[in-house]
């Protein structure tokens, strides 16, 4: 298990840089329910 100092350092890096992954930009979707076509997250 990591020490408190290591955990705090990781937390500080996360606060400054955000999460390590990027949300993929979603484009060109069609709603399965109503058939509406849209881009992005709706």
C-alpha positions as CSV (number, residue, x, y, z in Angstrom):
1,X,0.0,0.0,0.0
2,X,1.3,3.5,-0.8
3,X,2.1,6.0,1.8
4,X,0.0,9.0,2.6
5,X,2.6,11.4,1.0
6,X,2.5,9.4,-2.2
7,X,-1.3,9.4,-2.3
8,X,-1.3,13.1,-1.6
9,X,1.2,13.8,-4.4
10,X,-1.0,11.8,-6.9
11,X,-4.0,13.7,-5.7
12,X,-2.3,17.1,-6.3
13,X,-1.2,16.0,-9.8
14,X,-4.8,14.9,-10.5
15,X,-6.2,18.3,-9.3
16,X,-3.7,20.2,-11.5
17,X,-3.9,18.0,-14.6
18,X,-7.3,16.5,-14.5
19,X,-8.0,12.8,-15.2
20,X,-5.4,10.7,-17.1
21,X,-7.9,9.9,-19.8
22,X,-9.6,12.1,-22.4
23,X,-13.3,11.9,-23.2
24,X,-13.7,10.9,-26.8
25,X,-15.6,13.5,-28.9
26,X,-18.7,11.7,-30.1
27,X,-20.0,12.8,-33.6
28,X,-22.7,11.7,-36.0
29,X,-25.3,9.8,-33.9
30,X,-28.9,8.9,-34.5
31,X,-31.2,8.4,-31.5
32,X,-32.5,4.9,-31.4
33,X,-35.8,6.0,-29.9
34,X,-36.9,9.0,-32.0
35,X,-34.5,9.0,-35.0
36,X,-33.1,12.5,-34.2
37,X,-29.6,13.0,-35.7
38,X,-27.1,14.9,-33.6
39,X,-23.4,15.5,-32.9
40,X,-21.6,15.4,-29.6
41,X,-23.0,14.3,-26.3
42,X,-26.7,15.0,-26.1
